């Protein structure tokens, strides 16, 4: 089997069509089909099943596909890293992150990057949860990931800042004038919950801390995106716990928690960043993502 054959398989699965995959790869459909059949002969069985509308992986294909996908992505990353290390002034840098970091941290960083390195295009991969981000990075989706410190990550992890967790309420709320609020004071309040809430030791931080304060938070609404959650809290649906950097440019009242709570923002990758990846990591450190400057690297 060859890397090209695996690339063809990945394209067919991602495009869900032999025709669209052939167009994306700039090859004829017959050449594509020939290479897929050759790969299947090498593997020892069918990997794809043609359907009336598109294609799907067979059981053997589902077992084989993640490894082929990782190999193809790793080869692309290797080429980008080699070009960057060789001083190439053009190309792509793939960044994976969660939606909250994409809207709260990256706009300023990307603007600075565009001015400093206009020839190196940034490709952003956004995910709804940190779990999905970590899983996709393990599958080789991007050169770098920006997010909370991943658990048991085998590659390099660099702290580039900190995010401070705060409470969001409407401007007219009595809490809006407070300097800080203890969670125990919010036992009777409804909450806006978001899939991007911080998770500590396998539990959502809010659930754990509310339990310590003697109550279970009552959920008024649950959202997928932090920006939606902020608007819900600003409208008075419930109290929201979120990272302060997610609130840039939004009209809402922000109240720190007592005691204050922070977590690291990190850049992590499968291999040591070089070239453009290393430069982008350093830019993140210089800007100081979130609410504070980084103080540790490992």
N, C-alpha and C positions, 0 to 999 in steps of 0.2 A: 504494500500500500504506500501511497505517496501523500505528501502534504497537499498537493494540488487536488487529489481525489477527495481528501477530507474537506478542503475548502469548497469543493463543488457540493458535497453533501450538506454542509452547513448552509450554503446559499439556498439550496432547494428547500430545506426545512424552514429557514427564516423567511423566505419569500412565499412559502406555501404553494409553490408552482415551479415546474420545470421551465416553463416559458419565461416567467419573470426572472428566474435565477439565471438563465442563459443571457438574457438582456443585461442584467446587472454585471455579469462576468465578461460580457462582450465575446461570447463564444456561441457557436451554433447549438441548437437544442440536441441534435444528433450526437455531437461531440460530448456534450454534457451527459447524456444518457449512457453513452459508451463508457465513460469514466466511472459513473456510478455502478454500472454492471460489473466492471472490472474490480471495483472495490468490494462489491458483494461477493464476487468469486473468491477474493483473497480472504475475506472475513469468514466465509463459509455459509452464507445464507442471506436472505433478503433483508435489507435495512429499511426500505421504503415500500409503502403500499399506495398505489394510485387509486384515488377516489373520484367519483363523478365530478366533485368540485375540489380540486387540489390534491394534496398528498398527505400522508401521515406516517409516522415512524412505526415499524413493527416492534415486537417485544425485543428482538435482537437490536434493532435500531435505537430503541430507547436506552438500552444498556451501553451502546457504542457512542451515541451522539455526544454526551457531555465531555468525553475524552477527546473526541475530534474537535469539538468547539474550543476546548482549552488549548489544544495544540495549534489551531489556526490563530487564535487570539495571541498566544505567546509568540508565535512567529512574527506577527505584525508588530507587537511591542518590541521585539528584539530588533527589528529593522528600524523602528523609530528611535530606539535608544542608540543604535549604532550611528545613525545619521546625526543625532544631536551631539553625541560625543565627538564626532568628526568635525563639528563646527558648522553643520548645515544651518542656513538661515531661513529655511522654509520647512514646511511639514505640518504635522498635527500632534497635539497633545491631548489625550483623552482623560477627562476628570470625572470621577463618579462621586455622587453626594446625595444626601437626602434633600427633599424640597425646601426644608427650613433653612439649611445652609445655603442653598442655591439663591434664595431670595434675600437672605439676611446678611450674608458674608461675601459672596462671590462677585456681586456687581462692581464694587469698587476695585477689587483685586483684578478682575478681568479687564476693566477699563485701563488700569495701569499697565497690565501686560500688553494690551493692544497697542499702547503708545510705545512701549519699550521693545517689543518683539512682534511687529506687524506681520512678519512672514510666517509665524508659527500660529496656525489656527487652533483654537480651543474647541473641543467637542465635549459637550456636557451630557452625562448620563444621570438622570434624576430618579430617585426611588422613594417610595412612600414611607418605608420603615428602615431602621438601622439594621435589622435582621436581613432584609432583602439586599441592602447595600453590601453587607459583609459577605453574603452568599455570592453575589454577582462578582465582587472583587476576587473571591477565591476561584471563580470560573474564568478570570482573566479579562473582564469586560473593559478595563481601563488601565492607564499607566499609574494613576494616583487616585486615592480616595480621600475625601475630606468628611470627617464626621467624628462622633464620640469615639473614645478609645475602644477598639474591638477586643472581644474576649478571646484569649488564647490565639492571637494572630501570630503566625510563624515568621512573618517578614518584618522589615523595619517599620517602626512607628515613631513619628516625631510630633511632639506637642507644639502647636503653633498658636495657641491662645486658650482662653477659657470662656465659657458661657455662663452667665449668671441667671438663675431661675427667679422669676418674679411672678406676681399675681396681677391679672388684668381685670378691671372693673369699669363700669361706666363713669363718666366725669361727675355725675351727680350722686354717686354712691357715697355713703358716710365714710367708707374705708379710703376713699380717694385722697383725703387730707392727712392720712396717717403716714408716719415715717416708716413703719414696718407693721406686720401683722403675724401673729402666731396662728398656726393651722387650727389649734384647738378652738379659736374664736369663730371658726367657719363651719362648725359641726352642723348647723341648721341651714347652711346655704346650699343651693343647687350648684352643680359643677358642669362646666363644658370640658369634655374629655376629647383628647386627640390621639391618634395612633402614633404620633411622634413623641409622646411623653417619654421622659428618661426612664430607662430600666436599669436597676441596680441589683446585682446578684439574682437575676431571673425574675424579679418582681418590679412592677411599676413603682417608681419612687413615691408618687402621691399616695397610692394605696398603703404602702408601708408606713409612711410618716403619719397619715391620718389614723392608722391603726394604733400607732404609738401614742397619738393624741387622744385615743379613746373613742373614735367613731369611724364609720364607713362612709366615704363620700357618696352623696346621692347624685347620680348623673341625670342632667336635664337633656343633653344632646351629645352625641359622639360624632366627631368629624374625621376625615381622612387627612386633611391638609391643615397646617397650622394657621395659614392666612384666613381660612374659613373660621377656625376656632376663635381667632382674635376678634373678628367682626361679630361673632355671636356673643362673646363676652362684652364687647363694647356696647352692644344693643341691650344688655341686661338679662340675657338668657341665663347666665350663671357665671361663677368665678372661674377663671382659667389660670392654670399654671403653665408658663412657657418661658423660653429663653428670651432675655432682654433684646438680643440682637435681631430677633424676628419682628420687632415692633418698630423698626426704623421706617419713618414716613407714615405711620398709622396714627390716627387720632383716637387715643384711649388713655385712661388713667392707669398708671403702673405703681404697684406697691411692693417693696421688697419683703421677703419672708424673714421671720425671726425664729430661729437663727438663719443667717444667709446660707444659700447652698449654691455651689459651683460644680462644674465638671469640665474636664479637659476637652478641647477640640484638637483633633490630631489629623495628620496626614499619614496614611499607611499604604504600603505597596507590597507586591510579591517579591521584588528584588530592590536592591539599593538604588535610589533615584540618581540618574546621571543626566548631564546635558540640560535640556529644556525642563525635564521633570525636577531636577535639583534646583534650577533657577526658580521655578514656580513655587516650590516648597519654601525657599528662602524668602520669596516675595510675601507669602502668607505669614511667615514669621515676622517679617518687617512691619507689615500692616498691623499685626496683632489682632487676630480674629477674635470676635466676641467682645468680652468686657475687660480683658486683661492680656498682658504680654506673657508669652510662654516662659516657663522656668525649668523645663526638664526635657531631655531627649533620651530615647533608648532605642 
